[in-house]
Structure formats: C-alpha cells, structure tokens
Amino acid sequence: MSAGTRGALLVIGSGLKVYREYLVAPIRRRALAAGLDMVLLNNLRPTWQHEYFDEIVVANVFDSAAMGAAAREVAGRRRIVGLMCWDEPLVLDAGLLAAEFGVPGLSVPGVRGCRDKRRTRAELTAAGLYQPGFELTGTVEEARAAADRIGYPVVVKPRAMGASIGVVYAADAAGVEGAFRIARAASEVDPGPYRASAIVEGYATGPEISVDGAVHKGEYLPMFVARKHSSDQPYFEEIGHVVDAADPLMADAELMDTLARAHRALGIEDGITHSELRLTARGPLVIEINGRLGGDLIPFLGRAATGIEPGEVLFDVATGQRPDTRATRRAVAGIRFGCPTRDCVLRSVTVPDRAPGLIAAAPMAEPGTTLRLPPGGYLARHSFVVCEADDTQTCLERLDAAQALVELDTEPIGPPEPDAPFAMPAGLLDVDA
C-alpha cells in the first residue's frame, strides 16, 4: 500500500527523549497494529525520533504560518486520520488544524477555551461554575484597578503559559505593580496570540491538584489525580507531584461533576486534558484546563501508579475510539525536581542510578546553563528523581532519599540587571509543561 493511501497519524512536536519517549513508544505500537504510518512535524532535526516515525518534516512549528503550511503539505499527499500534540505553545494551532482536517480533536471552541485563560474563566463563570473574580489587563494601572475591584489577595498571571511560569501572588496594592511586571514579561515568551497581557484574579486557598483525563465525543473520562507540591508564595513553582492510584479524589462525586461540567462548558470534544484545581472551602475550583497531557512527567507517574498507558489512551481518542481508562495497578509514584538555593551557573550534575523505589532519574540542564530563581527566571531545575512505593508516605521518604543522592556543582552569580528581559534558561531541557 502506498504512503498516499495508508492512513497516517500526524504528530506536531515530539518533545525531548527523556520526557516523551515513554509516550511515543506505545503510540507507535498501536499505529503499527492498526496499519498506520506516523509523521512528525518538529522544529529540531531528529535524533531518537527516527525509531518511531515513518516520516519526519523539520519546520518552525512555533510559527503558525510555517506549521500550517507544513501540515497541509503532508495532508496533501497522505491520508491524515489523527493529529496529536502535547506541547503547550503548539496546542492552539494543532487543534485548529485537526478541525480543518476533519479528524478528532478538542474542537475550535474547546482548544481556544483551553489555551486562553481569560476565555476559560469567562466560559466557566457563565456556566455557573465557582470561579474567582478576574480581569484581563495590559498595563500596571489596569492591574491595580482590577485588583481593587476584585479584592485582595490576588494572583497575577500570564494569559497563556504553563508550569506556573510568571504566576505571582500579591497580598496588597503594593505588590501588584511588581507582580504585573513579572507576569507580563513572562507572557512575552509565548509565541501565540495571547502575549503582552496578564490576568488579575482573586486568590483561593486550598490544596492544589491536577487531573489528567480523556474526552471522547464530549464524555469526560478521568485517569489519575496528582497532588502538587509548590514553592512558597509569592511564586508558585512546581517542585514535585505524587500520584496515588487509590486517591479518594478519584471517587469524589463533586470533583468529577465539576470537571465534567467544565469540559462541557468549554466545548471540548475529543482529546486528553490536564486540569488544575484548588480544593477550597466552597468546593473544587478549576484553575485551568490545558488541552494536552500533563507535563512534569505526570503521565509517567500515572502509568507507574495505575497501569494506565497514556500513549494508548491518546491514540484511541485521536483516532475516534473510546479509551479504556480503568486502573490495572494500585501503587504510588512521585517526582521531585532539584533546584538551586540561589542563582548560579551549573557546572555539573550527577543523578543516582539506584536507590529504594527509584524508577527514573535524569539531569534537566546542561553544564554551563544559567539557572535563575523567580523573579529573574523560572524552572531553574537541574535534575529530577522518580520513585514508587505502596503508600504515599513511603514514596515521599524515598523521594527525599533519592534527591539527597544528587551531586551538584555550581558557580554562584549575581542578580540579573534590573531591566533584563525575562528568559528561560538556554540550556534547560524541555519540560513539555
């Protein structure tokens, strides 16, 4: 059968091997079994991807026009039966292409609702779901006025970013100016249409969680809950996650009803989503719904804890099939990120190759990388460790022990210049967050 007549899965952006090979491998197995080719559009020349893809097209996928042109060229000579994307900056354009090609996807309203945090808030508020007061702002003056109307404390965040980048807590009017400048600077990193603006919203207290789930023809199917561990205020950097297959939240009717209603309100049709919520005194509060798998290796934790294979679930929803999201394993898995205590240049990092319960460990930055803590930079991670156990407490203890084995050599540096632009560390490995 020729390439033009065989069905093909189009994948936009692969991510790096350490973060996404565990996902791509089962997709490849399912594609082979179904007689489908896999085609990758990627911004970097391929290395490890050759093993999994039948064709690789190098294009600037972070440019909407270039991505669209490359995807349409592939669709002109291949029969596209499914489209996948798990990289946050690419989700919007990929979702619009899925709708254009007539293959399963989040839908045009769904992908816009996921990518634009202002639209998320507006749609969920209109649907009667509990949401904080919020306003989109473009200047410091607008941010101050919005915070005064909403009431303190507030959070100021970029309109469309991930991994809590540029999210800042402001307890009072004195903190809003600095918070806005940080959030707006972080928003400049985003290549999409939501740059140069920040959202001011009321701050809600309570534990923060994420839920990865599949959506098939509008039906929400939860897979696993991750308990999030974050740094102290005013910043919310994510330093770890724990997934327990027996987490009682998976059986929490109010939480699951909130998630199902939120997905319906946004018009999400087919795909995998990563929802972030706070468990407040008033009930579950949806912070955001992302139109992709979770980053930070959360789906890898989910697989280790529950036995659910996220790649197979993604294959199913991308090809129009209802996935099986029932857990086949009952364990606990967690990840811990190593971060420096102050701004530095990384000289070397060595991770352990064995420790109780250790199932993965890797460096996250190359020697010579400048690692800056907020507000000078974000995701100043030098390594991660992943451990599993039969219960949460043991898992946390194993993460502590494994992280203690990480060997780090750094050179301290001074603070950035006051007017230095916000920038991600040049040597930081992709987190797909």
N, C-alpha and C positions, 0 to 999 in steps of 0.2 A: 504494500500500500504506500502511495507517495505521501510526502510530507503535507501536500496540499489537501489531501482527503482524510488523513488521520486527524483526530481531534487533538487539540493542544491546550495545556494549561499555561497561561501567561502569568509569570511572577515578576512583580516590579520591586526591585531592591532586595538583595539577599541578606544583608547584614553580614557580620563577621562570623567566622567559623566557630569561635568559642561560644558565641551567643545564639547561633541559629542552626547549626548543623543538626542538632538533635531534632529540630522541627522539619528540616528539609528531607532528611533520610526517610521517614515514614511516608511523607507525601510522594516521594519517588517510588517507593514500593507499591503504593496504591495506584499510582499512574501507570506503572508497568503492567500491573494486573488488569487494569481497565483498557490497556492498549492505547494509552495517551502519551504524547510527547510532552516535554516540559521545556518552555522557552523562558529565558531570563533577560530582563532589561536591567542593566546595572550601570552605575556611574564609574566603577573601577574595573580595570581589566581582571578577568577571572583567574583564580588560583585553585582553591579547593572545590569551587563550584563545578568544575569540569566533570566530576564524578557523577553529578546528579542531573545535569541539564543537557538536553539534546541540541540546543542552540543557545548561544549567549550573544546578546547585542549590547555593545557598550554605547551608552548615550548619557547625556546630562539629565538624569531623571529628576533633578531638583529644579529644572526649568520646565514650566508647564508646557510650553510650545514644543520643546525638544522631546519631552516624554510622549506627548500626544502624537507627534509625527512618527516616532519610532514604533509606538504601539500600533498605529494604524498601518504602517508599512508591514508589520508582522501579520496583522489581521487580513491584509490584502492577499496574502499568499498562504495563510494557514487558517484552519477552521478552529477558532477560539471557542472552547466550551466552558472555560472557567478562568477567573482572574483573581490573583491573590496579592495582598500587600500587607506588611506588618511594620512598616517604618512610618512613624507619626507624621513627619513632614510631607510624605508622599500619599497619604491616605485619601485626601480630598480628590486629587487628580485621578488616582486609581479608581476611586468609587464612581467618579463621573464617566470614566472610560468603560467600566463594567456596564453601566446603564446604556451607554452608547452602543456597545457591542451586543446588548440583549442577553447578558449572562447574569447568573445570580450575584447579588451584591447588596450593600446596605440600603440602596435606593438613593436618589438625588437628595430628597429632604433628609434622609437618615444620615448620609455622610456629611452634609452641611451642619446638621444638628450636633453631630459628634465633634466636628473639628472646631467649630466656633463656640467658645464658652459663653459668650453673650447670648447666642441663639439657644444654647442648651438651657440656660437659666430662664429665658423668656418662654420657651415651649413648655418646660416643666411647671412653671408658675401658672401658665394659662390652663394647664391640665389639672390644676388643683393639688399638685404635689407640694409638700412642705419645702420651701426654698428661702434662703436669706434675701434681704433686700440687696439690690445690686444696681450698678450703673456703669456704662462704658464711658471712659474718659480719655481725652487726648492731651490734656495739659495739667500742670500741677494745680492750677486754680480750679479746674473742673473736678479734680480728685478731692481737693479739700471740701468743696461744696457738697459733693456726693457723700463723703464721709459724715459731714454734719447732718445731712438729711437722714442717712441710714442709721447713724448712732454708733458709738464706739463700744468695744474694739472692732476694727475692720481688718480685712485682708486685701492686699493689692496684688494683682497677678497679671501676667501677660494674657492677651486674648486667646492665644493658641500656642501653647507649649506643652511639654511633658516633663515628667520626673521632678515635679515641684520646682523647676527652674524659674527663678525670678519671683517666687511667691514670698511675700513679706507681710508680717503681722505689724499692725500699728495700733498701739493702745490708746493714742490720743492724737490731737491735731498736730502736735509737734513731730510725730513720727510719720505723718502721711507724706510729706514732701520727699524725704529720703526713700520711703517705700515706693512711691510712684516712679522716681528716677531709676531705681533698680529694676522694677518691673518693666518699664518702658524700654530700657536699654536691653534687657533680655529679649523683649519681643522683636528687636531688630534682627536677631539671629534667624528667626523664622523666614523661610523663603516665600511663603504663601501670601495670600491677600489680606491677612489679619495683622500685619506689622504695625508698629508705631502707635499702639494703643494699649490701655490697661483697664482692667475691670476692678472696681472697688465693690466689695461685698461684705455683708455682716459676718463676723466670725462666730462659728458654732463650736461649742466644746463637746468632747466625747472621743472615744477611741476611733481610730481611722482604720478602715479595712478596704480591700479591693475584692471584687468578684469577677472571675473570668467565666463567660458563658457563651453559648452558641445561640443563634437565632435562625430558625428555619421557617420561612413563609410567615414571619411575624411572631412565631411561638418562641418564647424565651426559655432556654434550657441551661440552668446553672451547672457549672462544672466543679469549681472549688473556690473557697474563701481563703484569702491571705490576710494575716494580721500584720499591719505595717508598723515598723519601728522607725521613728524620725528623730532628727536632731531637735534641740531646744529652740524656742522662739528667740528672735523674730523670724528665723528661717525654718524651712520645713524639709531639709534634705533627707532623702530616704536612705537609711543606713542598713536596713535589713527587712526581711519578710519571713513569715512562718506559715506553712500550710499544714493543716491537720485534717485528714480525711474524715475524722469523726467530729469536726467542728459543729457544735449545736446550731450555729447560724445557718447551716445548710438546710435545717428543718424549721427555721424561723418563718412563720407564715407572713408576718408583717413585712419582713425584709424582702422576701421573694415576691410578694404582691407589689411592693414599691418598685422593684426592678422591672417587673413585667409591665407595669403601667408606664414607667419612664421610657422603656423601649418603644411601646406603642405610641406614646406622645411624640417621640422624635421621628416616627415613621420608619424605623429600622426593619428591614425585611429579611435579609439573609447575610450571615457572616458570623464572626466571632468578635465579641466586645470585651473591653476591660473597664469595669465600672468602679469608681472610687466613692466611698461613702463615709460619713461620720455617724456614729451611733449616739444620738443626742437624747436628752430627756424627753423631747417631743416625738421621738421616733427616728427611723432611718432618714438621713438627709443625703441625697445624691449630690456629690461634689462635681463629678463629671462622668461622662460616658465616652470612652475612646473607641473608635471604630477599628479595632485591631486587637491582637493578643497582647497581654501584658508584657512589659519589658522587665528588666532586672532579673531575668531568668525565672520569673514567677511560673510560667507554664512548665518549665523543667521541674520546679518544686512540686507542682500539681501532679505531674506524671509520676514522680517518685513516691508521693504520698498516697495517691488514689488509684494509680494504674491507668488512668485515662490518658490516651495518647493524643495530645493536642493537634499534632500534624494530621492524624486520621480524621479528627473532627473537622479541621479546616478543609481538608479535601472533600469531605461529604457536603458541607454547606456551600462550598464553591462550585460544586457540580450538581447542586439541586437535590441532594439526598438528606433525609432526616438522620442526624447523627445519634449514636448511642453514647450518652453521657453518664452512664451508671458507673460508679466506682467499683473496681475489682480488687482493690488493696486498701488496707487500713493502717496507715503509718503517718509519721510527721516528718516534714522536711523543711529546712530553713536555710537562708543565705545571709551572710554577714559581709559587708563591704569594709575594707580597710581604708581609712582616711588619715592624712597627717594632722597633727595638732596645730600646725601653723603653715603659712605659705612657704613653699620650698620648690627646689628643683630635684627631681627624682634621679638618683644615681643608679640604684639597683633595687630590685625586689625579688625575693625568693619565697615561694609558697610551699607548704608541706605536701609531700606525696603520700603520707599516711598519717592517720590519727583516728581515734574512735569515731565510727559513724561517718567518716569523711567520704563523700562520693564525687566531689569535684573541687578544684581549686585552680586559680589562674591569675597571672598578672593582668591588670587592666590599663596599664600605661607603660610606654617605652622609656628606657633610660634617656634622660635629657628633657623629659616633659616637665613643664612648669605647672605645679598644682596650687591653685589658689582657692581659699575658702571664701564663702559668701561674706561680703557682697562683691568682692573682687572677681569671683568666678564661682562656678558650680560643678558638681560631680567631680570633686577632687579625690577620686578613688584610685588607689594604687593596686588593689587586688580584691579578690573575693574568695570565700570558702563556703561550701555547701555541705551540710551534714543531715543525716536522717537518724530517726530513733522511733521507739514505740510510743513515746509520750512527749508532750511539749517541753516539760522541764528538762528532761534528759537531752532533748535536741538543743535547747538553749545552752546547756552546760557544755555540750560537745562543740558548739559554735565558738564559745569562749575559748575553749582549749585549743581548737584548730587555729583561730585567729592569733593566739599567743605565739604560735609557731612561725608566723610570717616574719621574715627577716627583711629589714628595711634600711636603706642607706640614702640619706637626703642631705641637701645643702640648703640651709635657711636663706631666704631672700626677704627684701624689704617689701613694703606695701606697694601696690600699683600707683601710678600717677593719678592725681585726683580726677583728671579729665580723660583717663584712658578708657577706650570703648570696651564694653562687655565682650568677652570672647571665651569660647570653650577651649580647654586645653588642646593644643595642636596634636599632641601625641596620645590623647586619650582614646582608648578603643571604644568602638560603637556600642552603646547600651540598648539601642532599639527601644528607648523608653518613650 
